[in-house]
Amino acid sequence: MDNKDWTKDFGDNLANMINAAGFTQGKFADAIDVNPSTVSRYINKTALPGSKIMDRICNVLKCSFEDIVNFKK
């Protein structure tokens, strides 16, 4: 899978997992200690989180990176 496809899957899956966990984007951004616009960029497929933020995302969502990439709604 090329980077563009991976980014698209990540953003869509992250949005679905945030919603499934009961977070708004703003509350999720607070939980992982980033600006809400940063979460928006992840979801809109214009940025990917670094490893430290990815660890926070996984901790808050109680999942692995692979869970996010392979999430099915």
C-alpha positions as CSV (number, residue, x, y, z in Angstrom):
1,M,0.0,0.0,0.0
2,D,1.4,3.4,-0.9
3,N,1.6,6.2,1.6
4,K,-1.5,8.1,0.2
5,D,-3.7,5.0,0.6
6,W,-2.3,4.3,4.1
7,T,-3.0,7.9,5.0
8,K,-6.6,7.8,3.7
9,D,-7.3,4.5,5.6
10,F,-5.7,5.9,8.8
11,G,-7.7,9.1,8.7
12,D,-11.0,7.4,8.0
13,N,-10.4,4.7,10.6
14,L,-9.2,7.2,13.2
15,A,-12.4,9.2,12.8
16,N,-14.5,6.1,13.1
17,M,-12.6,5.0,16.2
18,I,-12.9,8.4,17.9
19,N,-16.6,8.3,17.3
20,A,-17.0,4.7,18.5
21,A,-15.2,5.7,21.7
22,G,-17.6,8.5,22.3
23,F,-15.2,11.4,21.8
24,T,-15.8,14.6,19.9
25,Q,-12.7,15.7,17.9
26,G,-12.1,18.5,20.5
27,K,-12.3,16.2,23.5
28,F,-10.1,13.6,21.8
29,A,-7.6,16.4,21.0
30,D,-7.6,17.3,24.7
31,A,-7.1,13.7,25.7
32,I,-4.0,13.3,23.5
33,D,-2.7,16.8,24.3
34,V,-2.8,18.3,20.8
35,N,-4.6,21.2,19.1
36,P,-8.0,20.2,17.7
37,S,-6.8,21.3,14.2
38,T,-4.1,18.7,14.5
39,V,-6.7,15.9,14.9
40,S,-8.6,17.5,12.0
41,R,-5.5,17.2,9.8
42,Y,-5.1,13.5,10.7
43,I,-8.7,12.8,9.9
44,N,-8.6,14.9,6.7
45,K,-5.6,13.0,5.5
46,T,-3.2,15.9,5.4
47,A,-0.9,14.8,8.2
48,L,0.1,11.7,10.1
49,P,1.0,11.6,13.8
50,G,4.6,11.0,15.0
51,S,5.4,8.1,17.2
52,K,4.8,10.0,20.5
53,I,1.4,11.2,19.5
54,M,0.6,7.7,18.0
55,D,1.4,6.2,21.4
56,R,-1.0,8.7,23.0
57,I,-3.7,7.9,20.4
58,C,-3.4,4.2,21.1
59,N,-3.4,4.7,24.9
60,V,-6.6,6.8,24.8
61,L,-8.4,4.6,22.3
62,K,-7.1,1.4,24.1
63,C,-5.9,-0.1,20.8
64,S,-2.8,-0.8,18.8
65,F,-1.6,1.0,15.6
66,E,-2.6,-2.1,13.7
67,D,-6.1,-1.8,15.1
68,I,-6.5,1.7,13.7
69,V,-5.1,0.8,10.3
70,N,-7.4,-2.3,10.1
71,F,-10.5,-0.8,11.8
72,K,-13.8,-1.8,10.3
73,K,-16.8,0.3,11.1
